[in-house]
Amino acid sequence: MRRIYMICMVFVVIVGVPLLSQEPQRVRLPDPQYKGKVSVEEALKQRRSIRSYTSAQISLNDVSQILWAAQGVTEKIERAPSYWKGSKWYGGLRTAPSAGALYPLEVYALVGNVAGLQAGIYKYHPEDHSLLKIATEDKRPALLEAALRQESIKEGAAVLVVAGVPARTAVKSGERAQRYVYMEAGSVAQNIYLQSESLGLGTVLIGAFRDSGVKEALNLPADEDPLIIMPVGRRP
């Protein structure tokens, strides 16, 4: 009996090691820069919706800067407001305004052609400015189908998807939460536009897609609703 037990234990260890080692991959992003070569006024004047991109890679620094512009933390707030009833506090002032500083948005990057970053789906963690890899394959083709085959998704070196969790905002704003989440998503989209412009990259705001298809492509949690899609790439 003891011998059988030992054999079983060895088998569990041998088989279990690779399973235990398959933890989600976290990527620490380069620190964002707070001073660029293009002024806000110039970026506003030059901003355009760019729907076609070259096949050239974009850099990890580019991705870092754009994600920071979308939802980066600008001042940490350790204590949750008195009205916060959630199980996790998502606080810390960010680059985009948020009703009640409740930050209901989640940002995903579908990576296909980024230097130093493997293809896959990554979730942005503003708290420590990092990416958590949640899928190991290029999901841009699946997103392309969900977004009515808009070619910019296929051509983008990376595609950002912003999802919202209205329940976070509802703890303070009640039935107006959905409206406030939409407002916040608009602010994030403009930040992505202006930051992309300052980096010499192109992007476009896409709102035409099948919600269920996007949720399936990214395997989004049930409480996250896809709001906007923004491919990013090198201008032709």
N, C-alpha and C positions, 0 to 999 in steps of 0.2 A: 504493500500500500504506500509506504513512504517513497519507494522508487517511482511509482506512478505519479505521486504528488510532485516530486522534484522534476520529472519530465514535463508535467503540465506547466509548472512554474517557468521552466526554461522556455517553453513554447510561447507563453504569454509575454515574457520579456522580449524574446526575439521578434514576435509579431507586433507587439505593442510599441516598440521603440520608434519606428517610423511614424506610427499614428500619433504618438505623443509629441513628436518633433514637428508635426505639421501645424504649427501655430501661425496665425495671420501675420503677414509680413508688414512691418511698420517702417516707413521711410521718413527719416528726418529731413525736412526741406531746408534749403539754404535760407539764411536770414533775409527777410525782405529789405529793400532799400527804401529810404524815406525821402530821397531827393533824386529826381530824375532830370533828364536833359530837355524834356518837353514840358512847358508850363500847362496849367489847367486850361487857360484860355486857348492855347494852341490846340490842345487835344479836343476841346469842344468844337473849335472851328473846323478841324480836319476830320472829325469823327464821321464815318460812313458805315453802312452795313455791307460787309464784304462777304460774298457767297462762294467765291472760288479761291482755292489755295494751291500753292505749288506742292511738290512732293518732298520738299526740304524739311528736315527735322526742326523742332523747336527745342530749346534747352530746358533743363530742370529749373534753372533760375527763372526762366520765363513763366513756367507753371507755378513756381513758388510765388512770384510777384502777383500774378493774376488771382490766385486763390486768396492771398492776403488781401488784395483789393476787394474781393467779393465778401469775405467774412472774417478777416483777420482781427485778432484782439489788439486793441489800442490801449486799453487800461483794464487790468483785472479787478474784479469785484468778488471777494471771497464769500461774502455773506449774501444769502438769498433774501429778496424782499419779504416782508411779513406776510404778504398775500400768496406767496409761492406755496403750492400744495403738491408739487411733483416729487417723484422719488429721486430725481437727479437735478442739480442746479446747473444751468447752462450759461451762467452769467459771465460778465466781463464786457466792457464797452467795446464795440466793434466798428469796423469801417463803414457799415451801413446802419442807419437808424432803425430801432425796433421798438414797437409799442410796449411800454413797461419794461424794456430791457430784458425781454423773455426769450428772444432769439429762437424762433420756431423753424428756421431754415436749416437744411442740410445740403451740402454741396458735394457732388460726386464728379470724378474725372475719369472718363473712358479714354484710356491712353492707347495710342497706336503707333506714334512716331515721335517719341520724346527721347532725346539723348540721355542715357543713364537711367532710364526707367522702363522696365519690362511692360509689355502690353498687358492690359487687364483693366479691371475696375477698381478705383481707389476712392475711399471716403476721406474727405478733408476733416481733420481735427483741429479747430482753431485754437483750442486750449494750449497746445504745445507746438502748433504749426507743423503738423506732420500728416502723412497719408497712411491710411490703413488699407492694405490690399485685400479686397473681398472677392475677387474673381481673377483667374489666371489666364483668361483668353480674351482676345479682342472682341468686344461686344458691339462695336460700331455697326456691323452689318445688321444685327438684330434691332438696334435702335433706328437704323435707317428705315427698316420696314415699318416700325411703329410710328415713324414721323413722315409717313406718306412718301417715302423715297426722295427726300430732299437731298440733293447731291452734296451740299456743303457738309453734311454729317459724314459722308464717306471720305471726303477730301481732308477734313480737319485732322491735324496732327494729334489733337486732343479735343474731346467734346465734354463740356461741362453741363451737368444736369443739376438744376436746383429744385429740391423738393421741400414741401412745407408740412409742418405738424401743427395745425390750428389749435389743437387741444392745449398746447403750451401757452398760447396767447389768451385762450378762453378763460384761464384761471383768474384773469383780471378783467378782460374785456367782454366776456360773455358772447352774445350772438354777433357782435361786431368783429370778432376775432378773424373771420375769414377775410373781411375787407382789409384789415390791417396787415395780414400776411401777404396779400396781393401787393399792397403798397411797398412792403419791405422787399419783395422780390423785384419790383421795378427799380428800387434803389440799387440793389445788387447788380442788376443787369447793366445799369448805367456805369457803375464802377468798373465792371468787366470791359465795357466798351472803351472807356477812357484809358484804363491801364493798358489794354491791348494796343490802342493807338500810340501811346507813349513808347511802347516797345517795338513799334514798327510792324505789328502783327495785325491780322484782320479777324473779325468775328461778326456774327449776325445773331439777332434774337429770333428764336423759333418758338412759336406758340401753337402751331398746327400739328397735333399728334394724337394718337390714341392713348389715353391714360393707362388703360389696362396693358397695352403692349409695352409701354415704357416701364411700368412697374414690373412686368415679367422679365424684361431684358436685364434690368438692374437688380431683380429680386428684392425690391423695396419692402420694408416692413409695412404692415397693414395700415398703420397710422400716418404714413408719409405719402403725400400726394404730389406727383410731378407737376411743376409749375412752368419752368422754362428750360430750353435747351440752347446752348451757345457753343458751336464749334469754333475752334481757334486754330489758325495756321498762318503760314507765310504768305504774304500777298504775291500775286503773279508779277 
